[in-house]
Amino acid sequence: MLVICPIAGSGKKLQPFTYSKPRTFLKIAGSKIIDHILYKLKKTFPKGTTICFIVGYKRRQTINYLKEHYSDYFHLEFREQKPRGYEIDSPYFSGLGDAILLAKDLVNDDDGFILLSDMLPMGDYSSILLRFHQGGCDGVINVKKVKNPEFYGVPLLDDKCQYIIRIIEKPKEFISGFGVCGAYVLGRNVMPHLMELLEEQSAIELDNGGEHGLTPILDQLIHEGKKFVINEMEEEMLDFGRPEGLLEGNQYLLSEMKNQGSQIEELTQSGNIVDSKIIQPVYLGDNVEITDSVIGPNVSIGDDVHLHKCLISESVIGDGAHLNKIITSRSIIGDYSVLEDLIKEEITIGDSSYIATSDLRSF
């Protein structure tokens, strides 16, 4: 099975964190988002599976990292999606449909699995593959019951709730509580025609801000008579496409972690945690120093972080950050940032930032 994973976008909704890194390089619960994704893929697919990453923004950083860490297990292919233009130095692209089209040369009498990098199942992808191999369909689309279906592609099922008869992108009126959630399986009989339709769509000139999507092409395949079914995800689906989703995903991933107590005990005995309280679940990276602080619950702390006189909960702290006298919750602090003397909820700052409310400079 050919796996296609588009990761070209600049992650505009996650700025300012993505100014210096790809969005999949944001780190939560001790690992980059891309590592969480590849871990799930390793649990699902055998060694030697071909994965084609569609890269664009920060492509060299992405390619080098994936080759270094995953080429021993997967057969990696890379295709570059060129930007349509730039907006305040951030590239913008022509859409998901054009990204997937770049893998056309790899389609060769094999089934296809397409996954989006901003969504991650708490389990793995085995359930959607099982549903496909049960037969009776040309393709399977992952769905989940969601609170705001108007923000998703929404499948409309036939009277027997067996096959999808339409997919409507971000419907203004309520159609169904199901939202399409980032993973698709298409049979080998469908993949070549999918690429043909994507190529036809790509030739259509885009208006300003327009994109060539995947949903309209899937809807066209269904209209032509291809049989698509849904796979309803039982586990939680994490959405990393926005800051609030990142914090929610951090909470779920931390809840899965084991042996946090022993790590905290070791750091306390070594003198890295002094006169502080850690409220589980919390992830602590390497070489973390915490003094006179209360940390947790649901906090991810990167490597080489120093916290002094802080009260922090429901937050993500990047590598190399130095925080002194900070009280905050539901915050995301970028790598190598320095914060001093601040009481504020929902702090959102990018890498290498400095914020202080006084002239005190402790670091």
HUQUIZI-V175456 format. One record per residue. RES is the residue in one letter. OMEGA is omega in whole degrees, 0 to 359 (NA if undefined). Layout:
res = <RES,RES>
omega = <OMEGA,OMEGA>
//
This chain:
res = <M,L,V,I,C,P,I,A,G,S,G,K,K,L,Q,P,F,T,Y,S,K,P,R,T,F,L,K,I,A,G,S,K,I,I,D,H,I,L,Y,K,L,K,K,T,F,P,K,G,T,T,I,C,F,I,V,G,Y,K,R,R,Q,T,I,N,Y,L,K,E,H,Y,S,D,Y,F,H,L,E,F,R,E,Q,K,P,R,G,Y,E,I,D,S,P,Y,F,S,G,L,G,D,A,I,L,L,A,K,D,L,V,N,D,D,D,G,F,I,L,L,S,D,M,L,P,M,G,D,Y,S,S,I,L,L,R,F,H,Q,G,G,C,D,G,V,I,N,V,K,K,V,K,N,P,E,F,Y,G,V,P,L,L,D,D,K,C,Q,Y,I,I,R,I,I,E,K,P,K,E,F,I,S,G,F,G,V,C,G,A,Y,V,L,G,R,N,V,M,P,H,L,M,E,L,L,E,E,Q,S,A,I,E,L,D,N,G,G,E,H,G,L,T,P,I,L,D,Q,L,I,H,E,G,K,K,F,V,I,N,E,M,E,E,E,M,L,D,F,G,R,P,E,G,L,L,E,G,N,Q,Y,L,L,S,E,M,K,N,Q,G,S,Q,I,E,E,L,T,Q,S,G,N,I,V,D,S,K,I,I,Q,P,V,Y,L,G,D,N,V,E,I,T,D,S,V,I,G,P,N,V,S,I,G,D,D,V,H,L,H,K,C,L,I,S,E,S,V,I,G,D,G,A,H,L,N,K,I,I,T,S,R,S,I,I,G,D,Y,S,V,L,E,D,L,I,K,E,E,I,T,I,G,D,S,S,Y,I,A,T,S,D,L,R,S,F>
omega = <177,177,179,182,178,178,186,190,183,178,186,181,180,173,15,185,184,175,187,183,173,183,180,178,173,190,175,180,172,182,172,178,181,177,176,180,182,175,178,180,177,179,188,189,181,177,181,177,178,172,175,176,175,186,179,179,180,189,182,178,180,183,182,181,182,178,183,190,189,181,177,182,182,167,187,172,180,173,184,172,182,178,171,181,182,176,184,177,177,180,170,191,187,171,184,180,179,178,181,179,182,178,185,184,180,180,186,176,179,174,181,176,181,176,180,190,180,177,184,176,176,174,173,184,185,184,180,177,178,180,180,184,172,174,178,181,175,182,179,178,177,175,178,173,187,181,183,181,179,178,186,161,185,179,174,185,177,185,180,182,182,184,175,177,175,167,184,183,176,182,179,177,182,178,183,177,180,172,178,190,158,177,183,170,178,182,182,177,183,188,180,181,174,181,177,180,177,179,177,179,183,181,180,181,183,170,177,180,181,178,171,186,175,184,180,180,175,178,178,177,178,178,179,175,177,185,177,177,177,169,182,180,177,180,178,175,183,181,183,185,183,184,181,175,178,180,178,177,177,180,181,182,177,181,180,188,182,172,178,182,181,178,180,178,179,180,177,180,181,180,178,174,185,175,184,178,178,181,184,359,177,172,178,179,180,174,176,176,183,178,174,187,170,185,177,2,174,178,172,181,182,180,173,180,179,180,181,179,182,169,188,176,174,188,175,181,184,179,172,181,175,182,182,178,180,172,184,175,178,183,173,184,183,179,173,176,178,178,181,171,184,173,183,174,174,173,178,181,182,182,172,178,176,179,177,179,176,179,180,178,186,189,NA>
//
